[in-house]
């Protein structure tokens, strides 16, 4: 059973950078799953491919997703900066620049409101 089971598996090595990364295609925010919505009570999602509110693949989105997963588990942090969708149509005219700037503005406004 052990050798036959091992031989029946399919192995593939991803040795090119583009093969190891899940792309963030524009306009894919709505079908992404939030951190606490996996349909399993004991499974929480995290990664820049989840619904974070930003339609980009980056370490900032992965961090936001990790915070959202922590909130789904423990209720903390109460707010994750930048998590609300940027869905205004005119933002698409600016491509990826304006959403990144807007996320930074939201970060500083939220930090100011929290008194930091």
C-alpha angles and dihedrals in degrees: 000000000000099000095040091047091051092047091051093059122099117229127192130172118219102208101155119082094232091055093056097053129075107222122232103223115201114262096024100116098101099057094047118104121241118235095258099040106081095122088241120096094219101040121087124181128224133170139089089275093068126088103281100148095255120092097215136092109236144122090263091061091047089052092048090049092051090052090048090051090049089051091049089054103039108010092246134142096039093204131026111204113241097011098125115095118258097219103150107130096222090060089070089065089068094050115212097335102077097046090054091049091046090052090054092048090051089049093054093043091051091046089050091050090050089051099243 
